Amino acid sequence: MQAEAIDGLIGEMVQAIKTRLEVQQARDPVMIGIHTGGVWLAERLHKLLAIKQPLGTLDISFYRDDFTRIGMNPKVKPSQIPFEVEDRHIILVDDVLQTGRTIRAAMNEIFDYGRPASILLATLVERSGRELPIQPSVVGVRPPLTHEQQITLTGPDPLNLIIGTSKQETRGTS
């Protein structure tokens, strides 16, 4: 999927997020993107939603439940939450939701900063393969992928979605 189509999905996500915030009567929300693709997406959503507070970012590497199995990510970035989390309405953004484990790790880290009033989960892609009961509030696209296929957001500019049969293939490193 090319940049123009992704921009269209992002526009639809903005409208869906606005509607969800109105229904929840969530005033003055904040946004947190999960490194790396979630931050790229969050930067665009944050700007289009005109959120007043700066964008927060999370690197959930140390919160993963498979940390000992996959080892340290050599590109660990510090998390930055430049606002109070306590009693805030948070829009949590990630690029691809599959197992739910990244979102679980992100929520664990957020709760280390305080107890939010609510968390609205926005993902560009939702695919099958859920291992935890985590569902997004707003989704850009739900592509029909086989179990063997991988999907990766590349960017940051332009944003593209690439489907392949391995992570290396979708990142162009095969």
N, C-alpha and C positions, 0 to 999 in steps of 0.2 A: 504494500500500500504506500503510495507516494505522498509527499508533503501536502499537496492540495487537499487530498481526501482526509488526511489526518487533521488539517485545519478545520475542515467541515465538522468532523467528529468533536473536536474541541469546542467549537461554537455550540453544538448541541449539548455538550456536557455543561457548559456555562449556564445555559437556560435551565437545564434539569437541576443544577445545584441551586440556582436562585429560587426555583420553585420549592425545593426541599427545605431551604432555609426559611422561606416564608411560612410554609406549613408548620414547621417546628417553632416558629417565632424566635429564631436564633438571630439575635442582634450582634453586630460587631464580631463576626467570626474571625478566626485566625487559620492559617494554612501551613501544613507541614508536608514536604515532599521527601520520599524515601530515595536515597542514592541508588543508582545514578539516574535511570530513566524516569523515575517518579519526580525527581527534582526538575528535569527538563520540562515535563508536562506541567508541574506545579508552577513553574515560572510563567508559563503562558496563561494558565488559569488565574493565577494571582493577579496578573496585570488586567485581564479582561473583566474580572470580578471587582476590580478597584478596591481590593482589601487594604485597609489602612495600615495595619501592623506589618512589619517586615516578614518575609517568607522564612519559615523555619525549615531546617533540613535534618534528616536522620541518617546515620550509617548504622545499621542494625547488626553489623558483623559480630559483635560480642554478645548479642542477645539471641543468636540463632540456636535452635535446639540441636542442630547437626554440626556445631562448631568443631567438636573433636573429630568428627568424621571427615569434614571437608578441609579443615585447617584454616589458617589465617589468610584472609584476602590481602594480597600485597598492596592493594590500593585503598586501605582503610582511611576514611576521612572523618574528621571530628563532627559530631552532631552539634547543631547550633539551633537553640530555641531562644530567640531574642525577645520573648514575652512570657508573661505568667501563664501557666497552663491551668491552674486552679480555677474551676467554675467557668472555663471558656468553652465556646463551641468551636471544635476543631474540624477542619476539613483535611483529612489524611489522603495523600495522593500517591499512587503507585502506577507503574506502567502496565504490568501484566499480573493478573491474579490467577494463580493455578491451585497450588496446594493449600494456601492460607497461612503457611508458616512464616512468611515474611511479615504479613500483617500482624500476626500474633506477636512476633518479636518487636515490631514497631510499637504496638500498644503497650507491651511491657515497659519499653523504654520511656514512652510518654508518661506512664503512671509513675515512673521514678521522679519525674518533674512535678507531679501534682495530680489531682483528680479533676479531669475535665467534666464540664456539664454534659457534653455529648461529643461523639466522634462520627462524622459523616465520611464514609469511605468512597472515594472516586478513583476508578481505574480506567485506563484507556482500553484495555483488553481483558475480558473475562473468558477463561477457557476451562475445559473440563479437567478433572484430576484433583478435586478438592479432598484434602485429608483432614481438615478441621472445619467446623461449622461456622465459617466466616463468609458473609455475603456482602457484596458492594451495594452502596446506596445509589450510585450513579456509574453507568458503564458506557463507554464509547462504542464498542463493538464486541460481539460474541461470535468469532469465526468458527466454522465447523472443522476442527482439526482432529487428526487421528492421534492416538496415544503416542506414536513415534515422532510426530512432528513437534518442533519447537518454534516459538515466535519470539522475536526480539525487537525492541525499539532501538533504533540507532539515531544518533544525533550528536550534538544538540541542535545544529542548524544545517540542513533541514532535518526534520523528524521523518523517519521512514520505518515501516514495519516490514520485517523480513521473516519469511517462513522457510524452515529447513528441517533436516533430520538430525542435526546436532547443534549444540551451542556454538561450536567452532564455526560451523557452516553459516549460521545466522549472524555471526559477528564478522564474517569475512576472513577468518583465520584458518580455514581448512587447508 
